[in-house]
């Protein structure tokens, strides 16, 4: 079996590559390395192609002989999407269209990464059954279009697809400066290196955190079992955790008080977000329960092995990366 992973040198993508190669699956990576890191693929037996999903010739070439595609490449930053909405559309929407069209040649199974951002600031539980999408940013709008293309290509052309709405994925190899980084790596790095935790807003805002190892296992299982769905599936723990609670957990792990610095809320930030994991568990009944404390402990342990300056490579801080 051969799998193409777009954005494979990024945070989620590199964990997936490790999971797939560990199962004896051949892996080809397509990444333009604007934010993906070569170091993430060190010691992995993968074929690497440097290129963008916006280049149809390249996408057609790397997809023509694969059994499955996990499409993670994207502009994954809300602020970057507000700054550059046209580029965000080109990469996220047109890039996905290129991948889906290329997949039709070998009839490859396509897993497409979407985002909880499509829900916007929905009242109640974001991601609850029948919760309607309400994208508030160019990034969210692009992701809603991405998953819509995936489901429509399934209906129109019989292409086996699985659109997944990722909630707050976290874990090792997620850097604070990355577009997709969010709060966990920022808090974990600050905590380990003795810096204040920077909290935008009042800290009462909530997120649904899920470890990257869990997500990589879901993606690998989806590929091996050729799992499809006619509708997007939330990839979520199903539990809300506030930023203040996250800070408290990190204090417990490190067994010391952490300084907290409150800053103005950021434009485009969602107030509350948690998913509905019932459809995910139905598709993947063997999925183990998420232990948030243990996963955060592993993340802290990884940060303790890193230099205090964070990433030592020269990757830009916003661009095309694993979504």
Residue pairs with C-beta under 8 A, 6 or more apart in sequence:
1 25
1 26
1 67
1 68
1 223
1 224
2 25
2 26
2 27
2 28
2 65
2 66
2 67
2 68
3 20
3 25
3 26
3 27
3 28
3 66
3 67
3 68
3 69
3 70
3 223
4 27
4 28
4 29
4 30
4 62
4 63
4 66
4 68
4 69
4 70
4 108
5 13
5 16
5 17
5 20
5 27
5 28
5 29
5 30
5 69
5 70
5 72
6 13
6 29
6 30
6 31
6 53
6 69
6 70
6 71
6 72
6 73
6 95
6 99
7 13
7 30
7 31
7 36
7 71
7 72
7 73
7 74
7 320
7 321
7 322
7 323
8 14
8 16
8 17
8 27
8 29
8 30
8 31
8 36
8 41
8 46
8 48
8 72
8 322
9 29
9 31
9 33
9 36
9 37
9 38
9 40
9 41
9 48
9 322
10 31
10 35
10 36
10 37
10 40
10 72
10 73
10 180
10 321
10 322
11 40
11 169
11 171
11 173
11 174
11 175
11 178
11 180
11 212
11 321
11 322
12 72
12 113
12 166
12 169
12 212
12 215
12 216
12 219
12 322
12 323
13 29
13 31
13 36
13 40
13 70
13 72
13 73
13 322
14 36
14 37
14 40
14 41
14 44
14 173
14 322
15 171
15 173
15 212
15 213
15 215
15 216
16 70
16 72
16 215
16 216
16 219
16 220
17 27
17 29
17 41
17 44
17 46
18 44
18 216
19 216
19 217
19 219
19 220
20 27
20 220
20 223
21 27
21 44
21 45
21 46
23 220
23 224
25 220
25 223
25 224
26 47
27 44
27 45
27 46
27 47
28 46
28 47
28 48
28 49
28 62
28 66
29 41
29 46
29 47
29 48
29 49
30 49
30 51
30 53
30 58
30 59
30 62
30 73
31 48
31 49
31 50
31 51
31 73
31 320
32 50
32 51
32 52
32 73
32 319
32 320
33 50
33 315
34 315
34 316
34 319
34 320
34 321
35 178
35 179
35 315
35 316
35 317
35 318
35 319
35 320
35 321
36 315
36 320
36 321
36 322
37 173
37 311
37 313
37 315
38 313
39 313
40 173
41 48
49 58
49 62
51 58
51 59
51 62
52 58
52 73
52 91
52 95
52 320
53 59
53 71
53 73
53 91
53 95
53 96
53 98
53 99
53 320
54 90
54 91
54 94
54 95
54 98
55 98
56 98
56 101
56 102
59 98
59 99
59 102
60 102
60 105
62 102
63 69
63 99
63 102
63 103
63 105
63 106
63 108
64 102
64 105
64 106
65 106
66 106
66 108
67 106
67 108
67 109
68 108
68 109
68 110
68 111
68 223
68 226
69 99
69 102
69 103
69 108
69 109
69 110
69 111
70 110
70 111
70 113
70 219
70 223
71 96
71 99
71 110
71 111
71 112
71 113
72 113
72 322
72 323
73 91
73 95
73 320
73 321
73 322
73 323
74 91
74 92
74 95
74 113
74 142
74 143
74 146
74 320
74 321
74 322
74 323
75 81
75 84
75 87
75 88
75 91
75 92
75 139
75 142
75 179
75 318
75 319
75 320
75 321
76 115
76 139
76 179
76 180
76 321
76 322
76 323
77 139
77 179
77 180
77 318
78 117
78 137
78 139
78 140
78 268
78 269
79 179
79 266
79 267
79 268
79 318
80 88
80 139
80 179
80 318
80 319
81 88
81 137
81 138
81 139
81 142
82 137
82 138
82 139
82 267
82 268
85 138
88 138
88 139
88 142
89 138
89 142
91 320
92 139
92 142
92 143
92 145
92 146
92 323
93 142
93 145
93 146
93 149
96 112
96 145
96 146
96 149
96 150
97 149
99 110
99 112
100 110
100 149
100 150
100 153
100 159
100 161
103 109
103 110
103 159
104 153
104 157
104 159
107 158
107 159
107 160
109 160
109 161
109 162
109 223
109 226
109 228
110 150
110 153
110 159
110 160
110 161
110 162
111 161
111 162
111 164
111 219
111 222
111 223
112 146
112 147
112 149
112 150
112 161
112 162
112 163
112 164
113 146
113 164
113 166
113 322
113 323
114 143
114 144
114 146
114 147
114 163
114 164
114 165
114 166
114 232
114 323
115 139
115 140
115 143
115 165
115 166
115 323
116 126
116 127
116 165
116 166
116 167
116 168
116 208
116 234
116 236
116 270
116 273
116 275
117 135
117 136
117 137
117 139
117 140
117 143
117 270
118 133
118 134
118 135
118 140
118 143
118 144
118 147
118 165
118 232
119 126
119 127
119 131
119 133
119 134
119 270
119 273
120 126
120 133
120 134
120 135
120 136
120 140
120 270
121 134
121 136
121 270
121 271
121 272
122 131
122 132
122 134
124 131
125 131
125 274
125 275
125 276
126 270
126 272
126 273
126 274
126 275
127 165
127 167
127 208
127 234
127 236
127 273
127 274
127 275
127 276
128 276
129 276
129 278
131 276
133 144
135 141
135 143
135 144
136 268
136 270
137 268
139 268
143 165
143 323
146 163
147 163
147 165
147 232
150 161
150 162
150 163
151 161
151 163
151 230
151 231
151 232
153 159
153 161
154 160
154 161
154 228
154 230
155 230
160 226
160 228
161 228
161 229
162 222
162 227
162 228
162 229
162 233
163 229
163 231
163 232
163 233
164 218
164 219
164 222
164 232
164 233
164 235
165 232
165 233
165 234
165 235
165 236
165 275
166 210
166 215
166 235
166 323
167 207
167 208
167 209
167 210
167 234
167 235
167 236
167 237
167 273
167 274
167 275
168 182
168 183
168 184
168 207
168 208
168 209
168 210
168 273
169 210
169 211
169 212
169 215
169 235
170 182
170 184
170 185
170 209
170 210
170 211
170 212
170 295
170 296
170 299
171 184
171 211
171 212
171 213
171 295
171 298
171 299
171 302
172 212
172 298
172 299
172 302
173 212
173 302
174 180
174 181
174 182
174 184
174 185
174 212
174 299
175 181
175 185
175 310
175 311
176 185
176 186
176 189
176 190
176 310
177 310
177 311
177 317
178 185
178 317
178 321
179 317
179 318
179 319
179 321
180 321
180 322
180 323
182 207
183 207
183 243
183 246
184 209
184 246
184 296
184 299
185 299
185 303
186 197
186 198
187 197
187 243
187 246
187 247
187 250
188 250
188 296
188 299
188 300
188 303
189 195
189 303
189 306
189 310
190 196
190 197
190 198
190 258
191 197
191 250
191 251
191 254
191 258
191 300
192 254
192 300
192 303
192 304
193 303
193 308
195 259
196 258
196 259
196 260
196 261
197 247
197 250
197 258
197 259
197 260
197 261
198 261
198 263
199 243
199 244
199 247
199 260
199 261
199 262
199 263
200 263
200 264
200 265
200 266
200 269
201 243
201 262
201 263
201 264
201 265
201 266
201 269
202 262
203 242
203 243
203 244
203 247
203 260
203 262
204 242
204 243
204 244
205 242
205 243
205 269
205 270
205 271
205 272
206 240
206 241
206 242
206 243
206 271
206 272
206 273
206 274
207 240
207 241
207 243
207 246
207 273
207 274
208 236
208 237
208 238
208 239
208 240
208 241
208 273
208 274
208 275
209 237
209 241
209 246
209 292
209 295
210 235
210 236
210 237
210 290
211 290
211 292
211 295
211 298
213 295
214 287
214 288
214 290
214 295
215 235
217 287
218 235
218 280
218 284
218 287
221 227
221 284
221 286
222 283
222 284
227 283
227 284
229 279
229 283
231 279
233 279
233 280
233 283
234 275
234 276
234 277
234 279
234 280
235 275
235 280
236 274
236 275
236 276
236 277
236 280
237 274
237 275
237 277
237 290
237 292
238 274
238 275
238 276
238 277
239 274
239 290
239 292
240 272
240 273
240 274
241 249
241 292
246 296
247 258
247 260
249 292
249 293
249 296
250 258
250 296
250 300
251 257
251 258
252 293
253 293
253 296
253 297
253 300
254 300
280 287
281 287
